[in-house]
């Protein structure tokens, strides 16, 4: 029996709002107060009419405007209008830096980038997805025939083919196999960003909602400390295209085997970075040591025995702490876990267990 299709990468999901019967239900479920101040999406029966509005629901916000649930219904409807899709019954799979919807009427997933500070990644995501498709690499595919990314007001979205899934649970053996294959691909002809794992940290801190001044100061100091350590590393493996966020939540169990998703962090850099998330996750979230051994054995390299691993661990954890900063006000349920992670990093407690953002 097939499990529900999930392009949203469940291990990193922050909020699952369940099935949305129609846009009116989305308004009710997510408490989209204020949509009617400009235009009420539920009153627009023709999606083309919504797409033609000069500024549906205040979507042409200036840089720095918040990504809140108030705008989700309007952006989703606008993307569907452009792509000739039906948003009725859509399921909000994830509401984090991106909002990810699965449509009910068509086998399509829509991913809306809501962080102004991270909008620069969307064009790259499209280029990487096309490049992987050209190489027949097992990865999610963009919806064909649609120029992407789709722009609705000030927001950018990508539209993907839904991956039919099985109940199989991908393993670190699967992940390592895909990473080896990815790292062996030739460098793309388009300009792929160089690995800069603290760039998103810097942007998130600058874009943080409701972050106390002392926490902001600490994160900025910690980022500078880690950057200094990072600059001294010499990597034993040759540079390659790296996924950038290689954990099991970014594998989807497709009918023909696991496929890779989420190319926000894809870049050209050290493969050691792609081998870091699993051992860090085991330390922070728990799990079987067999997962790390499978990764090491299948890939053929044990990153944890390399002298630079502790620096990469610190970089990874700083990314894990700051990932929720841009949505602290938009999604306050992440705050307790964010502050727990922040407290353990501030105290230097490298063994404290974390919970996954929900």
C-alpha positions as CSV (number, residue, x, y, z in Angstrom):
1,X,0.0,0.0,0.0
2,X,1.4,3.4,-1.0
3,X,2.2,5.9,1.7
4,X,1.1,9.6,1.1
5,X,3.3,11.3,-1.3
6,X,5.6,13.7,0.5
7,X,7.9,16.2,-1.3
8,X,8.0,18.3,1.8
9,X,10.7,16.3,3.5
10,X,9.0,15.2,6.8
11,X,12.0,15.2,9.1
12,X,12.3,18.9,8.7
13,X,8.6,19.8,8.6
14,X,7.6,22.5,11.0
15,X,3.8,22.5,10.8
16,X,1.3,20.1,9.2
17,X,-2.0,21.8,9.0
18,X,-3.8,18.8,7.5
19,X,-6.1,18.7,4.5
20,X,-7.5,22.0,3.3
21,X,-10.9,21.4,1.7
22,X,-10.9,24.8,-0.1
23,X,-9.4,28.2,0.2
24,X,-12.0,29.2,2.7
25,X,-10.9,26.3,4.9
26,X,-7.3,27.5,4.6
27,X,-8.3,30.9,5.8
28,X,-10.0,29.3,8.8
29,X,-7.3,26.7,9.6
30,X,-4.4,29.1,9.5
31,X,-6.2,32.2,10.9
32,X,-5.5,34.3,7.9
33,X,-6.8,37.5,9.5
34,X,-6.4,40.5,7.3
35,X,-6.7,39.0,3.9
36,X,-9.9,40.8,3.4
37,X,-8.2,44.1,4.0
38,X,-7.1,44.1,0.4
39,X,-8.7,41.2,-1.4
40,X,-10.4,38.1,0.0
41,X,-9.2,35.1,-2.0
42,X,-12.3,33.1,-1.1
43,X,-14.4,35.7,-3.0
44,X,-12.5,35.3,-6.2
45,X,-14.1,32.6,-8.3
46,X,-11.9,33.0,-11.3
47,X,-8.3,32.3,-10.5
48,X,-7.2,34.3,-13.6
49,X,-9.0,37.3,-12.0
50,X,-6.8,36.9,-8.9
51,X,-3.7,36.6,-11.0
52,X,-4.5,39.9,-12.8
53,X,-4.9,41.8,-9.5
54,X,-2.2,44.5,-9.2
55,X,-1.4,43.5,-5.6
56,X,-3.4,40.5,-4.3
57,X,-3.5,40.5,-0.5
58,X,-0.5,42.8,-0.3
59,X,1.8,40.4,-2.1
60,X,4.0,43.1,-3.5
61,X,5.5,43.7,-0.1
62,X,8.8,45.5,0.3
63,X,11.9,43.5,1.2
64,X,11.8,42.5,4.8
65,X,8.1,42.0,4.9
66,X,7.0,39.0,6.9
67,X,6.1,35.6,5.5
68,X,2.9,35.0,7.4
69,X,-0.1,32.7,6.9
70,X,-2.1,35.8,5.9
71,X,-0.7,35.6,2.4
72,X,-0.5,31.8,1.8
73,X,-3.9,31.4,0.2
74,X,-3.5,34.4,-2.1
75,X,0.0,33.2,-3.3
76,X,-1.2,29.6,-3.8
77,X,-4.2,30.7,-5.8
78,X,-2.0,33.1,-7.9
79,X,0.5,30.3,-8.7
80,X,-2.3,28.0,-9.6
81,X,-3.8,30.6,-11.9
82,X,-0.5,31.1,-13.8
83,X,0.0,27.3,-14.1
84,X,-3.6,26.4,-14.9
85,X,-3.9,24.3,-11.7
86,X,-6.7,23.9,-9.1
87,X,-5.8,24.9,-5.5
88,X,-9.1,23.4,-4.0
89,X,-8.4,20.8,-1.4
90,X,-4.6,21.6,-1.2
91,X,-2.7,20.3,1.8
92,X,-0.1,22.5,3.5
93,X,2.7,20.1,4.1
94,X,5.2,22.5,5.5
95,X,5.3,26.1,6.7
96,X,8.9,27.1,7.3
97,X,11.2,29.3,5.3
98,X,9.2,27.7,2.4
99,X,5.6,26.9,2.4
100,X,5.0,23.6,0.6
101,X,1.5,22.5,-0.7
102,X,0.3,19.3,-2.3
103,X,-2.6,19.8,-4.6
104,X,-5.6,17.5,-4.5
105,X,-6.8,17.9,-8.0
106,X,-3.5,17.3,-9.8
107,X,-0.4,15.4,-8.9
108,X,1.6,18.6,-8.2
109,X,3.5,20.1,-5.3
110,X,4.0,23.9,-5.0
111,X,6.8,25.3,-3.0
112,X,6.6,29.0,-2.1
113,X,9.7,30.9,-0.9
114,X,8.7,33.3,1.8
115,X,12.0,34.6,3.2
116,X,13.1,37.7,1.4
117,X,16.6,37.1,2.6
118,X,16.7,33.7,0.8
119,X,14.9,34.5,-2.4
120,X,18.2,34.5,-4.3
121,X,18.3,30.6,-4.1
122,X,15.1,30.0,-6.1
123,X,16.6,30.5,-9.5
124,X,19.4,28.2,-8.6
125,X,17.0,25.5,-7.5
126,X,15.4,25.6,-10.9
127,X,18.7,25.4,-12.7
128,X,19.8,22.5,-10.5
129,X,16.6,20.6,-11.0
130,X,16.9,20.9,-14.8
131,X,20.5,19.8,-14.7
132,X,19.7,16.7,-12.6
133,X,16.9,15.8,-15.0
134,X,19.4,16.2,-18.0
135,X,21.6,13.6,-16.2
136,X,18.7,11.3,-15.4
137,X,19.6,11.6,-11.7
138,X,16.9,10.3,-9.3
139,X,15.5,13.6,-8.1
140,X,12.2,15.4,-8.0
141,X,11.2,17.0,-11.3
142,X,9.8,20.4,-12.1
143,X,6.4,20.5,-13.8
144,X,7.2,20.6,-17.5
145,X,6.0,23.3,-19.8
146,X,5.9,26.0,-17.2
147,X,8.5,28.8,-17.1
148,X,9.9,28.8,-13.6
149,X,10.2,30.2,-11.0
150,X,6.7,31.6,-10.9
151,X,6.4,35.2,-9.5
152,X,3.3,36.3,-7.7
153,X,3.6,39.8,-6.4
154,X,6.8,39.8,-4.5
155,X,6.9,36.0,-3.9
156,X,8.7,33.3,-5.9
157,X,7.4,29.7,-6.2
158,X,8.4,26.5,-7.9
159,X,6.0,23.9,-9.2
160,X,6.9,20.2,-9.0
161,X,5.6,16.9,-10.2
162,X,4.3,14.8,-7.3
163,X,6.4,11.7,-6.6
164,X,4.3,8.5,-6.2
165,X,5.6,6.8,-3.2
166,X,5.8,3.5,-1.4
167,X,5.9,2.6,2.3
168,X,9.7,1.9,2.1
169,X,11.7,4.0,4.5
170,X,15.0,5.3,2.9
171,X,18.2,4.4,4.7
172,X,21.6,6.0,5.0
173,X,22.8,3.4,2.5
174,X,20.4,4.9,0.0
175,X,21.5,8.4,0.9
176,X,25.2,7.5,0.5
177,X,24.6,5.9,-2.9
178,X,22.8,9.0,-4.2
179,X,25.5,11.2,-2.8
180,X,28.3,9.3,-4.4
181,X,26.4,9.5,-7.7
182,X,25.8,13.2,-7.3
183,X,29.4,13.9,-6.4
184,X,30.6,12.1,-9.5
185,X,28.6,14.2,-11.9
186,X,30.5,16.7,-14.0
187,X,30.4,20.3,-12.9
188,X,27.4,22.1,-14.5
189,X,27.9,24.7,-17.2
190,X,25.8,27.2,-15.4
191,X,27.3,29.2,-12.5
192,X,26.7,27.2,-9.3
193,X,27.4,29.1,-6.1
194,X,30.6,28.2,-4.2
195,X,30.1,26.5,-0.9
196,X,29.5,29.1,1.8
197,X,27.7,27.4,4.6
198,X,27.5,30.4,6.9
199,X,25.9,32.7,4.2
200,X,22.4,31.5,5.1
201,X,23.2,31.8,8.8
202,X,24.2,35.5,8.3
203,X,21.0,36.1,6.2
204,X,18.8,34.4,8.8
205,X,20.2,36.4,11.7
206,X,19.6,39.6,9.7
207,X,16.1,38.5,8.8
208,X,15.2,37.2,12.3
209,X,11.8,37.9,13.8
210,X,11.5,38.7,17.5
211,X,15.1,37.7,18.4
212,X,16.4,39.2,21.6
213,X,19.4,41.5,21.3
214,X,21.7,39.3,23.4
215,X,20.8,36.2,21.4
216,X,21.5,38.1,18.2
217,X,24.8,39.3,19.5
218,X,25.7,35.7,20.6
219,X,24.8,34.3,17.2
220,X,26.8,36.9,15.4
221,X,29.9,36.2,17.6
222,X,29.5,32.5,17.2
223,X,29.2,32.8,13.4
224,X,32.4,34.8,13.3
225,X,34.2,32.3,15.5
226,X,33.2,29.3,13.3
227,X,34.0,31.2,10.1
228,X,37.6,31.7,11.4
229,X,37.9,28.0,12.1
230,X,36.4,27.1,8.8
231,X,38.9,29.1,6.9
232,X,41.7,26.9,8.2
233,X,40.3,23.6,6.9
234,X,42.0,21.5,4.2
235,X,39.6,19.0,2.7
236,X,40.9,15.5,1.7
237,X,38.1,14.8,-0.9
238,X,38.0,16.6,-4.3
239,X,35.4,19.4,-4.7
240,X,32.1,18.4,-6.3
241,X,28.5,19.4,-6.6
242,X,27.1,18.9,-3.1
243,X,23.5,18.7,-2.1
244,X,24.1,20.9,0.9
245,X,21.4,19.5,3.3
246,X,21.9,15.8,2.9
247,X,19.7,14.1,5.5
248,X,17.1,11.3,5.3
249,X,14.2,13.8,5.3
250,X,15.3,14.9,1.9
251,X,14.9,11.5,0.3
252,X,11.5,10.5,-1.0
253,X,10.7,6.7,-1.4
254,X,9.7,6.7,-5.1
255,X,8.3,3.7,-6.9
256,X,11.7,3.1,-8.6
257,X,13.8,3.9,-5.5
258,X,14.5,6.9,-3.4
259,X,14.8,10.3,-5.1
260,X,16.5,13.4,-3.8
261,X,14.6,16.7,-3.1
262,X,15.3,20.2,-1.7
263,X,18.1,22.0,-3.7
264,X,18.1,25.2,-1.7
265,X,21.6,24.6,-0.4
266,X,23.1,22.9,-3.5
267,X,26.5,24.3,-4.4
268,X,30.0,23.4,-5.5
269,X,32.2,22.5,-2.6
270,X,33.6,19.7,-0.3
271,X,31.7,16.4,-0.3
272,X,32.6,16.1,3.4
273,X,29.8,18.6,4.0
274,X,27.2,16.2,2.6
275,X,28.5,13.5,5.0
276,X,28.1,15.6,8.1
277,X,24.3,15.9,8.7
278,X,23.8,12.2,9.6
279,X,26.4,12.0,12.4
280,X,25.3,15.4,13.7
281,X,21.7,14.3,13.7
282,X,22.5,11.1,15.6
283,X,24.2,13.1,18.2
284,X,21.4,15.7,18.6
285,X,18.3,13.7,17.8
286,X,19.3,10.1,18.6
287,X,19.1,7.0,16.5
288,X,21.0,3.9,15.7
289,X,24.8,4.1,15.2
290,X,24.2,1.7,12.3
291,X,23.0,4.6,10.3
292,X,26.4,6.3,10.5
293,X,28.2,3.0,9.7
294,X,26.0,2.4,6.7
295,X,26.7,5.9,5.4
296,X,30.5,5.5,5.9
297,X,30.7,2.0,4.4
298,X,28.6,2.8,1.3
299,X,30.2,6.1,0.5
300,X,33.7,4.9,1.4
301,X,34.7,7.7,3.7
302,X,34.2,8.3,7.4
303,X,34.0,12.1,7.9
304,X,33.9,11.7,11.7
305,X,37.5,10.5,11.8
306,X,38.7,13.5,9.8
307,X,40.4,16.3,11.9
308,X,38.0,18.9,10.5
309,X,34.8,17.2,11.4
310,X,34.2,19.1,14.7
311,X,34.3,22.4,12.7
312,X,31.8,21.1,10.2
313,X,29.7,19.9,13.1
314,X,29.7,23.4,14.6
315,X,28.7,24.9,11.2
316,X,25.9,22.4,10.8
317,X,24.5,23.0,14.3
318,X,24.6,26.7,13.7
319,X,22.5,26.2,10.6
320,X,20.1,24.0,12.6
321,X,19.8,26.6,15.3
322,X,19.1,29.5,12.9
323,X,16.9,27.8,10.4
324,X,13.7,28.9,12.2
325,X,14.8,32.5,12.8
326,X,12.9,34.1,9.8
327,X,9.6,32.6,11.0
328,X,9.7,33.1,14.8
329,X,6.7,35.5,14.7
330,X,4.9,33.8,11.8
331,X,5.1,30.3,13.4
332,X,5.6,30.8,17.2
333,X,5.4,27.1,17.9
334,X,9.0,26.8,16.9
335,X,10.2,29.2,19.6
336,X,10.6,26.7,22.5
337,X,12.8,24.3,20.5
338,X,14.8,27.2,19.0
339,X,15.6,28.5,22.5
340,X,16.5,25.1,23.7
341,X,18.9,24.6,20.8
342,X,20.3,28.1,21.3
343,X,20.8,27.5,25.1
344,X,22.8,24.3,24.5
345,X,25.1,25.9,21.9
346,X,25.6,28.9,24.2
347,X,26.6,26.6,27.1
348,X,28.8,24.5,25.0
349,X,26.7,21.4,25.6
350,X,27.4,19.3,22.6
351,X,25.6,16.2,23.9
352,X,22.2,17.9,24.7
353,X,19.4,16.2,22.7
354,X,17.2,18.3,20.5
355,X,13.7,17.7,19.2
356,X,12.8,18.2,15.5
357,X,10.9,21.4,14.7
358,X,7.2,20.7,14.4
